[in-house]
Amino acid sequence: MRQMETDNVLKDLYESNINLHENKLFLKPSMVKNYLQKRGIPDSELDINLMQYYNEWQNTFRGYSNLHTYYGINNSLCIKNGDVSSDCICMSISLDNRHIEQGVKLIFDFLARQNILHRAAIKDKIRTDSIVIKLAKKEDAINLQNFINSSRYLQEGMLPTNSFYPDNNRVGYTYNGSTSYDTAVSYVIANYINRMYELGVELKGINTFSFCQYINDFLQNKNNISEIPNINGNMEKAQDASNILELLRHSLESSNIDDYFKFYEWVKKRKKVKSNVSNDKKVESNVPEDKEELLKEYILTTMKKYPKGFDGNDQERSGLDFIILFINGNFNGVTRDNNLRERVRKNLTVSDIANILINNHIPGANLNQKLNIYVKMTMLNEMIRCSNIKFPNQGLDAVNKFIETGSWQYITQSIDNARNLAKTLGPEGINNLFRSVGVPNIYRYAEEFLEGKKQNNYHRN
């Protein structure tokens, strides 16, 4: 059910974007944020001004020694019981107008009676996050959730929460840290919609699965994170934004609220470890990078940056020349893009590369021959990935057409410099690759390599 809802949201936004482009406009993150705040809320509820209840709520809560009310930004009424750090659990609740007046009293009476540490804000309009409650402990969140679940009155008035919040019985869960969850999520949704429009993707190709793939690709490039509003080069904000998008992707793939709490505990533990490092020292992760993923990133970055001269057909140095330079012990063969030179220096040796080639059963008489085949395989896999984004469910067919005809129309130029890989490798280079690894065509190749069915032995045709 949840995936069907997020599918529908993405398709609605995509159709809206088509209309915007007809008027020479494009979808903005603020439009996405506004849309998600209202989606699922009946029109009759949207114009209700909740400020009419503020005085009554304040008068009620003055009777509690452990509740303090005050006015916050954007005409919100804030209620708190002590201070809660930014690294907290955020619960979002929406109630209809018939239930919100008494519902707010019920919720905060429970929090006061249980003396639960919290900080909350009630917005001035009914929307998918009318009531946002920030809690310091997982146990407190579970207690409040159980109370809401057990209250027939609250259940009768519950409205949908934001479709892209991890959800537990119409209560949304988010994480902010030093960065706004709504800001980061609305930004990446708008980017996804605009990118798919630029690529000419059909409406049927817009769905949650495609969006999750996009988030994964988005996270691979740290420069993308820095473009999210309000990051401004702040490392802590950038890390929190990355955490938020990881949470979003996992929550779209799994609706189990336990996964949200596991994520929350992981972030807290990670931040605690970092906080124990002296502030006057540069904090570096002690977790080594995945060596094969780093090698693939190095290969693709290099081959896209230097698409000339592959296989000696051009006098200019090719990306492969630079990679061979590194294999021969010269770190000048590693580009500094995305801090690759330093990362490779710390995490990847020639011995590591040799082991990767052996573990992948790459044929060849020596390291250079093996590496040549592995580079081609990595390039082809990336071409297939980009083609699948451009041509949903038909990516392999498009690459096959390129192999048969050599026509660039079958290779997208809009995604990650995929056409540079195609120009460098070429149809003949792909056919040579097939002969090298002993598979006859792109479909058999995809079955054996992209689905993890690597052969232990190769037999050349």
N, C-alpha and C positions, 0 to 999 in steps of 0.2 A: 504493500500500500504506500509506504513512504517513498519508495523509488518511483512509483507511478506519479506521485505528487511532485517530486523534484523534476521528473521528466517534463511534466506539464508546465511547471514554472519556467524552465529553460526554453521550452518551445514558445511560450507566450512572450517571453522577453525577446526571443529571436524574431518573431513576427513583428513585434513593436519596433525592433531595430530596422527592419526592412522599411517600415513606414517612415521612420526618422530619416533614413538615408534618401528617401524620395524627396524630402524637404531639405537635403544637404545638411542634416544633423546626424549625430551618432549617440549611442547609448552611453550614459555617464554613470559612474558609481553611485552618485547621489540619487539618480533615478531608480537604480536597482534597490538601494536602501529604502527609499520611500515606498516602492512597490511591495517589498517584503514585509514592511511594517503594517501594510493594509490588507495583504492577501488573506482571504478567508474570513475577514471581518464583514458582517452584513452592512450594507450601505446605511441602514437606519441607525447603526451604532457609531459610524465614523464621525458624525458631527456632534456627538455628546461631549460637552465640556466638563471634565472631571474636577475642575477648580471649584465647582459648586459644592463639592463635598469637603474641601480642604479644612474649612473652619470646624466642621463637625468632627472630622478625624482628629484635628489638633486638640479640641476640647476633650475628646474621649481619651486620648493618649496622655494628657496631662495627669490623669489619675494613676499612671504607672511610673513608679520611681526609676525604672530601668529602661524607659523609652524617652528619646529626645527627638523633637521634630523641628525642622527648619526648612526654609525655601532654598532650592538649588537652582542650577542653570536651566534655561528653557522652561521656566514656569513649573518645575517639578516640585513635589513635596517630598522631602527626605525624612527618613525615620531611621534612627540607629540606636544600637545598644553597644557602646564602646567603639573601638577602632578595628577595622579589618584591613589587612594589607591588600595591595593590588593583586597579589598572587592568590586569588581566592576562587571559590566555586560561585558561579553566577547562575541563578535560577530566574527564569522569565515566565510570568503568568499573565494570562489575559482573561478577564471576566466581562460578561455582558452588563449592560446598564441596570438590569433588574437585580443583579447580584453583587455588583462591585461595592456598593455603599456598605453593606453588612459584611461582604466577603473580606474586605480589607481589615475590618475590625476583628473578624475571626482569626485571620492569619497572624496579625500582630499581637493579638491576645495570646495565641499559642506561643509565639516566640518569646513574649515577655514572661509568661508563666514558666516556660522551660529555661528562662534566662539564657537564651541562645545568642551568642555574639553575632551581630549582623549589622549591615549597613544597606539601606534600601532607598529606592526612589520610585515614586508613583508619578507617571507622566500626566499631562493635562488633557490627553485624548485617549480614547479606547483604540488600541492597536495590538499587534501581536506580542508586544513587550510592555504592556501598560504598567506592570509591577515587576521591577527588577530587584532581586534580593541577593546580596553578596554575603557568603558564609565562609568562615575560616576552616571548618572541619567537614570531612566527608560524613561523619556520623550525624552531624546537625542537619545536613542536606537530606539524608535518608529519613530522619525523624520528621522533617517538614513534609517531605514527599508522602510519607505514610499518613500524616494527618490530612493532607489534601485528598488523598485517595479515599480516606475513610469518611469524609464529610459529604453527605448527600447534597447539601446546599451548594457547596463549592463545585461539585461535579456537575450539577444542573446548569451552572452559569459559565462553565469553562468554554473559552473560544480557542481556536487554533493558535499555536505559537509559530514563530518564524520557521518556514519550511527547511531552512538550512541550519537549524540548531539541532544538536543531539537532543532527542526527545524521549520523555518518559511519561506516558499517559497525559499528553498535552501540556506538560511542563518542559520548557526548553532549558538546556544546560549549555553554558558557554564558558570560555576562559579568555581573560583579557591580558593580565599582566600589565606591562607598560604600554600596550597597544590595544586599540579597539577591535574587538571581534567583528562587529558589523562593518567597520571601515575596511578591514582586510578582506573579508569575504565578499562584500559588494564590489570591491575593486577587481578581484580576480574573476568574478562572474561577468562583470562588464567587459573585461579583457577577453575572456573566452568567447562571449557572444560576438564582439567586434572582430575577433580574429577569424572565427568561423564564417562570418559574413564576407570578409576579405578573400577567404579561400573559396567562396562560392559553394559552401557545403549546403546540401538540401536540408529541408526541415526534418526529414526522417533521420538524418544523421546527428541531430541535436538531442542528446540524452545524458543521463547521469553517468553512464559508463564512459562516454566520450569526455565529459567534464572531469571525471576523476583522472583520466589519462592526461588531460591538459594540466591539472594541478600538479601531477607528478613531474611533468616536463617543466612546468613553471618553477618548481622548487629546485630543479637541477642547476639553474643559473642564479647565483646569488645576486647578480645585478637586478634581476626582476624584483626581488624583495625590497631593494633600496628605492624602487619607484613607487611603492605603496605610500599613500599620503601620510604625512606626519612622522615618517621614519627619520628623514633628514640626517642620514649617516650615523644615527645612534645604534650602536651594536646591540644593546639590550633590547631596544624596540624591534630591531631587525630579527633577532632570535625569537622574540615572542610572536612576531608576525608569522615566521616560519612554523612555529609550534601550532599556531591557530590553523594554518592551512593543512598541516598534518592531521590535526584533530578533525577538521572538516572532511578531508578525504576518507579517513577511517570511519567517521560516523555515517557517511554516505554508503560505505561498503558494509557496515554492520550497525544494526539498530539496537544492539545490546547496550544498555546504559552502564553495565559493568565495565565496558571498554572505555567509556568516558572517565570513570573513576581511576582506572589503571593509567590512563593518559595523564590525568591530573597528578597522581602520585609520582609518576615518572618525572614530570616537569618540576615538581617541588624538590624532589631528590636531586635532580640535575642542578637546579639553582643553588641548593644548599652546598653542593660540592664546589661550585664556582665561588660562592661567597666566602669559602674558607681559604681561598687563594688571596694573597696580599694584593691590595688595590694598586700598589706601585709596581706590580709586575704584570707583564702581558700574559693574559690567560689563554692557554692553548689546550685543546682537547687531547687527552691521553689515549683516546680510542683511535687506533690506526685505521686508515681508510681501507676499504675493500680494494685489493690490488688489481683485480681484473676490471672492476668498474673504473678505477683510475686510469688504467691502460687504455680502455675504450675511449674515455673522455679525452685523453692525450691524443690518441689517433685521430678522432673525429675533429677536434679543434685544429690540429695541425693540417689535416687533409683539406678541410674547408678553407683554411687560411692560405694554403699554398697549393692550388689545384693544377699547377703547371707541371709538365715534365715527367709525368708518371711513366714508369717502365722505359725511361730513356728516350722517349719520343720528342722531348723538348730540351733545349739547352738550359733553361732555367731550373733551379733547384726545385724539386717536388717536395711535398710533405713527407714522402717516404725517405727522401734523402736526409731530411732533418732527423727523422726517427732513427735512421741508420747511424747518423752522427752521434746521437745519444747512446745507441747500443755500443758504439766504439769508445765510449767514455767521455764524450764532450757534452756538457750540460747546455751549451749554446744551441743544441738541437732541440731544446724544449722551450716553447714559447712562454712568455710571462703572463699571457692572458689568463684571467681568473686564478692568478697566483699558482699556475700549474708548475712552473719551474721549481718553486720552493716545495710544493706538495710532492712532486715526483722525487726530488732530492731526498726527502724524508721518508718516503713510503714505498718507493719502487726501485728495485735493482735489476740489473741484467739477468741475474739468477732467477729473480721472481718472474720475469717475462718468459724465460726458458721453461720454467715450471708450468706457467699458464698455457703455453703452447703444447707441452706434453699432456697436460690434463685435458686439453680439448682435442687431443689426438690429431693435431695438425700434421699433415704429411710434409716431406721435404728432406733434402740431403743435409742441410745445415741450418743454423739459426736464421740467417738472412732469408733463405728460401721459405722457411716456415713462417717467418714474420711477414713476408710479402703476401702469402696466402691469408694469414690472419687479418692483415690490414684490409685486404679486399673483402673478406667476409664481414668485417665490422662496417665497412662502407656500405655494402649491399644491405645488411640488416637495417642500417639507418635509413637508406632509401626506401625500404619496405615500410618502416615505421611511419615516415613522413607521407608516403603514398596512401597508407591506410587512413591517415587523418584527412587528407584531401579527398580521397575516394572511399568513403566508408563501405566496408565489406567487399570492395573491389580493388583494393590496393595491390594485391598480387597480380591481378589481371593487367593493371596499368603498367607495372614494372615489366611484365612479360611482353606487352605491346612495345615498350621501349627497346627491349632486347631484340624483338623481331624487326622493328622498323627504324630504330635509331632516332625516332621523332621525340623532340623535347616536350611536346604537348602532354605526354604521359608522365612527365616528372614535374612536380610542383616546384616553382621557384620562390614560393612565398613562405615555406617552412624551413627554417634552420639551414639555409644554404644547401638544400638537398641537390639542387641542380649542379652545384660545383662538384659534388661527389659523382654525379652521373657523367659530367663532362670529363672528369679525371679517369674514371673507371671505364666507361664506354661499354657498348654491347659486346664487343670482342673480349674485353677484359672480364666481363661476367662469364662469358662462355669458357674462357680459359680457366676461370675459377671452378666452374662446374667440372671441367676435365681434371683439374688438380685434386678435387676432393671426391670425385667418383660419383656424382649425382647428375642425372640427365637434364633436369630443367628446374625452373624457379619453384614449381609446386613441390617437387620432391625435396628440394633444398629447404624450403620453409618448413616442411614436415620434420626433417631430420635435425635442423639447426635451431629454428625458432621455437620449436616445441620441446627442446631438450632431449631429442632422440639421437644424440650424436653417436656415430658409428665408431666402434673400437678399431676397425680396420677398413681401409679404403681400397677399392679396386678400380683402377683407371680404365675408362672406356677406350 
